[in-house]
Amino acid sequence: METGRDSGSEELRPRGLQQGERSVPPVRPLGRLSSNTPTPTPTPTPQTTKQDFGGSAPPSSPKVYKPAPKMSQRESALAARPTSAPRAVRSEPEQQSVTKQPSPPPPSGLGGLYFLLATTALMCGIWFIGPRLVQEYHYAATVGKLRGEYDNAVVQLEKQPLHNVSRAYQLVAQKIRPSVVSINAVKRRFEEAGLGSGVIMSEDGYIMTNAHVLENATRFFVELHDRRRFEAHLIGTDSISDLAVLKIDAPALIPAMWGESDDVDVGSIVWAIGSPYGFQQTVTSGILSGKDRPGDPQHNKQSLLQTDAAVNPGNSGGPLVDAQGRVIGINTSIFGETFQGISFAVPSATARFVFTELIENNKVTRGYLGVLPSEVDHDDAVRLQLPDLDGAKLASVVSGSPAYQAGIRPYDIIRTWDGIHIREFRDLFRLAETTPPNTRVEITLLRAGKEHRTMVTVGTLPDPGMMVPAYSNQRFEDN
């Protein structure tokens, strides 16, 4: 059916297509539909008829509606076929949403070149600038940490936490320095034989020092802490202990006090005062590193104190003091040619005995037992079932000596001397020599694993020049 056409109007065609138009395909179902599901009717798509209006748009554009195309017989049969169960059908936009989006194509051409250049520049920046940034970060962090520690230290030290410790060191030095003297030993008129130190131990001018400082000298000059200078005379020397006593006649002397070396524990703080290399009144400190150390080969029977307080040539004869400023030793030697952190001092238990003997008798009279003690080793402890390695094993006993007369025999292990426990074999030397002659002493010993007690009368030690060396075939020993 045709309708008339006037100017400015459109032709409406109920069937067929206008020239230049394209058909819209019907929407087909994506799955089977049940027989009860009505066939969806496609929505007509509005089409616009293109007309030539001579360069001007019409005031209104009528729309052409086209009926849906008919279904073929095959499509109708498929739509009418029954299905076992309905299945949900996604619309085309939903399918597109769940479909994996393809990766964007790699850049190509000029854009790819820009991308490559940018990547290269970034890597070069990381390579060259990155370490510097890391270094600057660590430096800033370190500086911040140091600054924080510094500020905290300033605040804490303003509270003077070490004031009492520092003050204690000062008090020890102030107590002992007035008693320490410098000694010049002169062999001839203008030749110095020795330079050392000493300590005043009595108000009437008796000074304790080392015997090797005074060796071969004929005159002795003592300089006090206040720079007063006096000539001293020799009271006596003792080669066994390497100790000597001088005396000066001077007013207003300040003597030091004796301490107990046996009561000082390893690890205790100690001070050494003397004139190393001529530097008078030098104070050094350390700890008591050990006890019962052997002396040099000329004094191998000594039982010395070991310390790490700095001691150098010129310190010999000066005092080693405890935390109360009391003399617990006389500095006597070092390990090696120069100070290496190991120095030795004669214990005050020995020094005090020698000091008294030299003042009273001008010589040292020692007790005598007549045995050669040695160390108790592990095999001895296992064989005799000892509870520890303390004591002194007797390698030999001199026939007719006080020990032999008391029934003491070789290989006995002496454990106590007059109630005093013997920890190390050199203790027996010291205990025997510091006991006055003719004193009766009770000794506890072990023999064949059994404990025995015996009484011994201490004898008098013969003169060292008359003694047979310990390595001789004759079994004779000073203690």
C-alpha positions as CSV (number, residue, x, y, z in Angstrom):
1,M,0.0,0.0,0.0
2,E,1.3,3.4,-1.0
3,T,0.5,6.7,0.4
4,G,0.7,10.0,-1.3
5,R,3.8,12.1,-0.9
6,D,3.8,15.8,-0.4
7,S,6.6,18.2,-0.2
8,G,8.3,18.1,3.3
9,S,6.7,14.7,4.2
10,E,8.2,11.3,4.4
11,E,7.1,8.1,2.8
12,L,6.0,5.4,5.2
13,R,6.6,1.9,4.0
14,P,5.0,-0.9,6.1
15,R,7.0,-3.6,4.3
16,G,10.4,-3.7,2.9
17,L,13.4,-1.4,3.5
18,Q,14.1,2.1,2.4
19,Q,17.0,2.6,0.1
20,G,20.2,2.8,2.1
21,E,18.8,1.1,5.2
22,R,20.2,-2.2,6.7
23,S,18.2,-4.9,8.4
24,V,18.7,-5.7,12.1
25,P,19.1,-9.4,12.8
26,P,16.7,-10.9,15.3
27,V,18.0,-11.7,18.8
28,R,18.5,-15.4,19.0
29,P,18.4,-17.4,22.3
30,L,21.8,-18.6,23.6
31,G,20.5,-21.8,25.0
32,R,17.5,-24.0,24.9
33,L,14.3,-22.6,26.2
34,S,11.6,-24.6,27.9
35,S,8.3,-25.2,26.2
36,N,6.7,-22.9,28.7
37,T,9.1,-20.1,28.1
38,P,7.6,-17.6,25.6
39,T,9.6,-16.7,22.7
40,P,11.0,-13.2,23.2
41,T,9.9,-10.6,20.7
42,P,12.6,-8.3,19.6
43,T,12.2,-4.7,20.2
44,P,11.8,-2.7,17.0
45,T,14.8,-0.6,16.3
46,P,14.1,2.9,15.3
47,Q,15.3,3.9,11.8
48,T,15.8,7.3,10.4
49,T,15.1,7.9,6.8
50,K,17.7,10.0,5.2
51,Q,16.3,12.8,3.0
52,D,17.7,15.8,1.3
53,F,16.1,18.9,2.6
54,G,18.3,21.2,0.8
55,G,20.8,21.8,3.5
56,S,18.4,22.3,6.4
57,A,17.2,19.8,8.9
58,P,13.4,19.2,9.2
59,P,11.7,20.4,12.3
60,S,10.9,16.8,13.3
61,S,12.0,13.4,12.1
62,P,9.3,10.8,12.0
63,K,10.4,7.3,12.9
64,V,9.8,4.2,10.9
65,Y,8.9,1.0,12.8
66,K,9.6,-2.3,11.3
67,P,7.9,-5.5,12.4
68,A,10.0,-8.5,13.6
69,P,10.9,-11.0,11.0
70,K,9.2,-14.3,11.1
71,M,11.0,-17.4,12.5
72,S,11.9,-20.2,10.2
73,Q,10.4,-23.7,10.7
74,R,13.7,-25.0,12.1
75,E,13.9,-22.2,14.6
76,S,10.3,-22.7,15.7
77,A,11.0,-26.4,16.2
78,L,14.0,-25.8,18.3
79,A,12.2,-23.3,20.4
80,A,9.3,-25.6,20.9
81,R,11.4,-28.6,21.9
82,P,11.1,-29.4,25.6
83,T,14.2,-29.3,27.8
84,S,15.0,-31.2,31.0
85,A,15.8,-28.1,33.1
86,P,16.0,-24.5,32.4
87,R,19.5,-23.0,32.4
88,A,20.3,-19.4,33.2
89,V,21.2,-17.4,30.2
90,R,23.6,-14.5,30.5
91,S,23.0,-11.5,28.4
92,E,25.7,-10.4,26.0
93,P,26.9,-7.5,28.2
94,E,27.3,-10.0,31.1
95,Q,29.3,-12.3,29.0
96,Q,31.6,-9.5,28.0
97,S,32.1,-8.6,31.7
98,V,33.3,-12.0,32.7
99,T,35.4,-12.5,29.7
100,K,39.1,-11.9,30.4
101,Q,40.2,-8.6,29.0
102,P,43.1,-9.0,26.6
103,S,46.5,-7.5,27.5
104,P,47.3,-4.2,25.8
105,P,49.6,-4.7,22.9
106,P,53.2,-3.8,23.5
107,P,54.3,-0.4,22.6
108,S,55.6,-0.1,19.1
109,G,57.1,2.5,17.0
110,L,58.0,5.8,18.5
111,G,56.1,5.1,21.7
112,G,58.2,2.0,22.3
113,L,61.3,4.0,21.9
114,Y,60.2,6.5,24.5
115,F,59.3,3.7,26.9
116,L,62.7,2.1,26.4
117,L,64.5,5.4,27.0
118,A,62.4,6.1,30.1
119,T,63.1,2.6,31.5
120,T,66.8,2.9,30.8
121,A,67.0,6.3,32.5
122,L,65.2,5.0,35.6
123,M,67.5,2.0,35.9
124,C,70.6,4.3,35.5
125,G,69.2,6.5,38.2
126,I,68.6,3.6,40.5
127,W,72.1,2.3,39.8
128,F,74.0,5.5,40.3
129,I,71.8,7.5,42.7
130,G,70.4,4.7,44.7
131,P,73.6,3.8,46.7
132,R,74.2,7.4,47.5
133,L,70.6,7.8,48.8
134,V,71.1,4.7,50.9
135,Q,74.4,5.9,52.2
136,E,73.0,9.3,53.0
137,Y,70.1,7.6,54.8
138,H,72.4,5.5,56.9
139,Y,74.7,8.4,57.6
140,A,71.7,10.5,58.8
141,A,70.5,7.6,60.9
142,T,74.0,7.1,62.5
143,V,74.4,10.8,63.1
144,G,70.9,10.9,64.7
145,K,71.8,8.0,66.9
146,L,75.1,9.5,68.0
147,R,73.5,12.8,68.7
148,G,70.9,11.1,70.8
149,E,73.5,9.1,72.7
150,Y,75.5,12.3,73.2
151,D,72.5,14.3,74.5
152,N,71.6,11.4,76.9
153,A,75.3,11.2,78.1
154,V,75.3,14.9,78.8
155,V,72.2,14.7,80.8
156,Q,73.2,11.6,82.8
157,L,76.8,12.8,83.5
158,E,75.4,16.0,84.9
159,K,74.1,13.8,87.7
160,Q,77.7,12.7,88.3
161,P,77.1,8.9,88.6
162,L,80.8,8.2,88.8
163,H,81.6,11.0,91.3
164,N,81.8,8.6,94.2
165,V,84.0,6.2,92.3
166,S,86.3,9.0,91.2
167,R,86.4,10.5,94.6
168,A,87.3,7.1,96.1
169,Y,90.3,6.9,93.8
170,Q,91.4,10.4,94.8
171,L,91.0,9.5,98.5
172,V,93.2,6.4,98.2
173,A,95.9,8.5,96.4
174,Q,95.7,11.2,99.0
175,K,96.1,8.8,101.8
176,I,99.1,6.9,100.5
177,R,101.1,9.5,98.6
178,P,102.6,11.3,101.7
179,S,104.1,7.9,102.7
180,V,105.8,7.1,99.4
181,V,109.4,8.2,98.8
182,S,111.9,8.2,95.9
183,I,115.3,6.5,96.5
184,N,118.6,7.2,94.8
185,A,121.2,4.5,95.6
186,V,124.7,5.8,94.9
187,K,127.6,3.4,94.4
188,R,130.3,6.0,94.1
189,R,130.3,9.7,94.7
190,F,128.5,10.7,91.5
191,E,127.4,7.4,90.1
192,E,123.9,6.2,90.7
193,A,123.6,2.5,91.2
194,G,119.9,2.3,91.5
195,L,116.7,4.3,91.3
196,G,113.6,3.1,93.0
197,S,110.8,3.7,95.5
198,G,110.0,3.1,99.1
199,V,107.2,3.5,101.6
200,I,107.5,4.9,105.2
201,M,106.1,2.4,107.6
202,S,106.8,4.1,111.0
203,E,106.8,7.6,112.4
204,D,110.4,7.2,113.4
205,G,111.6,7.0,109.8
206,Y,111.8,3.3,108.9
207,I,111.3,2.8,105.1
208,M,110.6,-0.5,103.3
209,T,112.0,-1.1,99.9
210,N,113.5,-3.7,97.6
211,A,116.9,-5.2,98.2
212,H,117.9,-5.1,94.5
213,V,117.3,-1.2,94.5
214,L,120.1,-0.9,97.1
215,E,122.4,-3.5,95.7
216,N,126.1,-2.6,95.6
217,A,125.4,1.0,96.8
218,T,127.2,2.8,99.6
219,R,125.0,5.9,100.0
220,F,121.2,6.3,99.9
221,F,119.2,9.5,99.4
222,V,115.5,9.7,100.0
223,E,113.2,12.4,98.6
224,L,109.8,12.8,100.3
225,H,106.5,13.8,98.7
226,D,107.1,17.4,99.8
227,R,110.5,17.5,98.0
228,R,112.5,17.3,101.3
229,R,115.6,15.3,100.8
230,F,117.5,13.2,103.4
231,E,120.3,10.8,103.5
232,A,119.3,7.4,104.8
233,H,121.3,4.6,106.4
234,L,120.8,0.9,105.8
235,I,119.2,-1.3,108.5
236,G,119.3,-4.6,106.7
237,T,118.5,-6.6,103.6
238,D,117.0,-10.0,103.0
239,S,118.0,-11.7,99.7
240,I,115.3,-14.5,100.0
241,S,112.4,-12.0,99.9
242,D,114.2,-9.3,98.0
243,L,113.3,-6.8,100.7
244,A,115.3,-4.2,102.7
245,V,114.8,-1.5,105.3
246,L,116.3,2.1,105.4
247,K,116.0,4.7,108.1
248,I,115.9,8.5,107.9
249,D,115.8,11.1,110.7
250,A,113.1,13.5,109.7
251,P,110.3,15.2,111.5
252,A,106.5,15.1,110.7
253,L,106.6,11.9,108.8
254,I,103.3,10.2,107.8
255,P,103.6,6.4,107.8
256,A,101.4,4.0,105.8
257,M,99.3,1.3,107.4
258,W,99.7,-2.4,106.8
259,G,96.9,-4.4,105.2
260,E,96.2,-8.1,105.2
261,S,97.2,-9.7,101.8
262,D,95.6,-13.0,102.8
263,D,92.2,-11.3,103.0
264,V,92.3,-9.6,99.6
265,D,90.4,-11.5,96.9
266,V,91.4,-11.8,93.3
267,G,89.6,-9.1,91.3
268,S,89.9,-6.5,94.0
269,I,90.9,-3.0,92.9
270,V,94.5,-2.1,93.8
271,W,96.8,0.9,93.4
272,A,100.6,1.1,92.7
273,I,102.5,4.2,93.7
274,G,106.1,5.0,93.0
275,S,108.6,6.8,90.8
276,P,108.8,5.0,87.4
277,Y,111.6,6.3,85.2
278,G,112.0,9.1,87.8
279,F,108.4,10.4,87.6
280,Q,107.8,10.8,91.3
281,Q,104.5,10.1,93.0
282,T,103.0,8.3,90.0
283,V,99.7,6.5,90.8
284,T,98.4,3.7,88.7
285,S,95.5,1.3,89.4
286,G,94.3,-2.1,88.3
287,I,93.0,-5.3,89.9
288,L,94.6,-8.1,91.8
289,S,95.0,-10.6,89.0
290,G,96.3,-13.6,91.0
291,K,97.9,-14.9,94.2
292,D,100.6,-17.4,95.1
293,R,102.6,-16.7,91.9
294,P,106.2,-17.9,91.8
295,G,109.0,-15.4,91.7
296,D,112.0,-15.3,89.4
297,P,114.5,-18.2,89.4
298,Q,116.6,-16.5,92.1
299,H,113.5,-16.3,94.4
300,N,111.5,-19.3,93.3
301,K,110.2,-20.0,96.8
302,Q,108.4,-16.8,96.9
303,S,104.6,-16.6,96.8
304,L,103.8,-13.3,95.1
305,L,100.7,-11.2,94.3
306,Q,100.0,-10.6,90.6
307,T,98.4,-7.4,89.4
308,D,97.8,-5.5,86.1
309,A,98.5,-2.1,87.6
310,A,101.2,-0.5,85.6
311,V,104.7,-1.0,87.2
312,N,107.9,0.1,85.4
313,P,111.5,0.5,86.4
314,G,111.6,2.9,89.3
315,N,108.4,1.4,90.9
316,S,110.4,-1.3,92.7
317,G,110.0,-0.9,96.4
318,G,106.8,1.1,96.2
319,P,103.6,0.0,97.9
320,L,100.7,-1.9,96.4
321,V,97.6,-0.8,98.3
322,D,93.9,-1.9,98.7
323,A,90.7,0.2,98.5
324,Q,91.3,1.5,102.0
325,G,94.8,2.7,101.2
326,R,96.5,0.0,103.2
327,V,99.8,-1.6,102.1
328,I,99.1,-5.2,100.9
329,G,102.3,-5.7,99.0
330,I,105.7,-4.3,98.0
331,N,106.1,-4.0,94.2
332,T,109.1,-6.0,93.2
333,S,109.2,-7.2,89.6
334,I,107.5,-7.3,86.2
335,F,107.1,-10.0,83.6
336,G,109.5,-9.3,80.7
337,E,111.8,-6.4,80.0
338,T,109.0,-3.8,80.0
339,F,105.5,-3.7,81.4
340,Q,103.1,-6.1,79.6
341,G,100.2,-6.0,82.0
342,I,101.8,-8.5,84.5
343,S,103.6,-7.3,87.6
344,F,104.3,-8.9,91.0
345,A,104.5,-7.7,94.6
346,V,105.7,-9.4,97.8
347,P,102.6,-10.0,100.0
348,S,102.3,-7.9,103.1
349,A,102.2,-11.1,105.2
350,T,105.8,-11.7,104.2
351,A,106.9,-8.0,104.0
352,R,105.6,-7.2,107.5
353,F,107.5,-10.2,108.9
354,V,110.8,-9.2,107.2
355,F,110.3,-5.6,108.2
356,T,110.0,-6.5,111.9
357,E,112.9,-9.0,111.8
358,L,115.3,-6.5,110.1
359,I,114.4,-3.7,112.6
360,E,114.7,-5.9,115.7
361,N,117.6,-8.2,114.6
362,N,119.2,-6.5,111.5
363,K,118.6,-9.9,109.8
364,V,115.8,-12.3,109.2
365,T,115.6,-15.4,111.3
366,R,113.3,-18.0,109.7
367,G,111.7,-21.2,110.9
368,Y,112.9,-24.5,109.4
369,L,110.9,-27.7,108.6
370,G,113.4,-29.6,106.4
371,V,111.1,-30.7,103.6
372,L,110.9,-30.2,99.8
373,P,107.2,-29.6,99.0
374,S,105.7,-29.8,95.5
375,E,102.3,-29.4,93.9
376,V,99.5,-31.9,94.3
377,D,98.5,-33.0,90.8
378,H,95.3,-34.7,89.5
379,D,96.8,-38.2,89.6
380,D,97.6,-37.8,93.3
381,A,94.0,-36.6,94.0
382,V,92.5,-39.6,92.1
383,R,94.9,-42.2,93.7
384,L,94.4,-40.9,97.2
385,Q,90.7,-40.0,96.7
386,L,91.3,-36.4,97.7
387,P,88.3,-33.9,97.8
388,D,90.5,-31.2,96.0
389,L,94.0,-30.4,94.9
390,D,95.0,-28.4,97.9
391,G,98.0,-29.1,100.1
392,A,101.7,-29.7,99.7
393,K,103.1,-33.0,98.6
394,L,106.5,-33.7,100.1
395,A,109.0,-34.8,97.4
396,S,111.7,-35.4,100.1
397,V,112.3,-35.0,103.8
398,V,115.8,-34.2,105.2
399,S,117.0,-36.9,107.5
400,G,117.3,-35.6,111.1
401,S,115.2,-32.4,110.3
402,P,112.3,-31.3,112.5
403,A,109.9,-32.9,110.0
404,Y,111.7,-36.2,110.0
405,Q,111.8,-36.3,113.8
406,A,108.0,-35.6,113.9
407,G,107.4,-38.8,111.7
408,I,106.8,-36.9,108.5
409,R,107.9,-38.9,105.4
410,P,108.2,-38.4,101.6
411,Y,104.9,-38.4,99.6
412,D,102.9,-37.3,102.7
413,I,100.5,-34.5,101.8
414,I,100.4,-31.7,104.4
415,R,96.9,-30.2,104.5
416,T,97.0,-27.8,107.4
417,W,99.7,-25.9,109.4
418,D,98.7,-25.0,113.0
419,G,95.0,-24.9,111.9
420,I,95.7,-22.8,108.7
421,H,94.6,-24.5,105.5
422,I,97.3,-24.9,102.9
423,R,95.9,-24.2,99.4
424,E,99.2,-24.2,97.4
425,F,102.6,-25.8,98.2
426,R,104.3,-22.4,98.4
427,D,102.1,-21.6,101.4
428,L,104.1,-24.1,103.3
429,F,107.3,-22.2,102.6
430,R,105.8,-18.9,104.0
431,L,104.1,-20.5,107.0
432,A,107.2,-22.4,108.0
433,E,109.6,-19.4,107.6
434,T,107.4,-16.9,109.4
435,T,107.0,-19.2,112.4
436,P,109.5,-18.4,115.2
437,P,112.1,-21.2,115.9
438,N,111.3,-23.6,118.8
439,T,107.6,-23.2,118.2
440,R,105.5,-26.4,118.4
441,V,103.0,-26.6,115.6
442,E,100.2,-29.2,114.8
443,I,100.3,-30.5,111.3
444,T,97.5,-32.5,109.5
445,L,98.7,-34.7,106.7
446,L,97.4,-37.5,104.5
447,R,99.3,-40.7,104.0
448,A,98.0,-43.6,101.9
449,G,94.6,-42.0,101.9
450,K,94.3,-41.7,105.7
451,E,94.5,-38.6,107.7
452,H,97.1,-38.2,110.4
453,R,98.0,-35.5,113.0
454,T,101.4,-34.8,114.4
455,M,103.3,-32.2,116.4
456,V,106.5,-30.7,115.1
457,T,109.0,-28.3,116.7
458,V,110.1,-25.7,114.2
459,G,113.9,-25.3,113.8
460,T,116.0,-22.4,112.7
461,L,116.8,-22.0,109.0
462,P,120.5,-22.3,108.3
463,D,122.3,-19.4,106.5
464,P,121.4,-19.4,102.8
465,G,125.1,-19.6,101.8
466,M,125.4,-22.9,103.7
467,M,122.3,-24.5,102.1
468,V,122.6,-27.2,99.5
469,P,120.7,-26.4,96.3
470,A,117.4,-28.1,95.8
471,Y,118.5,-30.0,92.7
472,S,121.4,-31.7,94.7
473,N,121.3,-35.4,95.4
474,Q,121.3,-34.5,99.1
475,R,117.8,-33.9,100.3
476,F,118.2,-30.7,102.1
477,E,115.8,-27.7,101.8
478,D,115.2,-24.5,103.7
479,N,111.6,-25.3,104.4
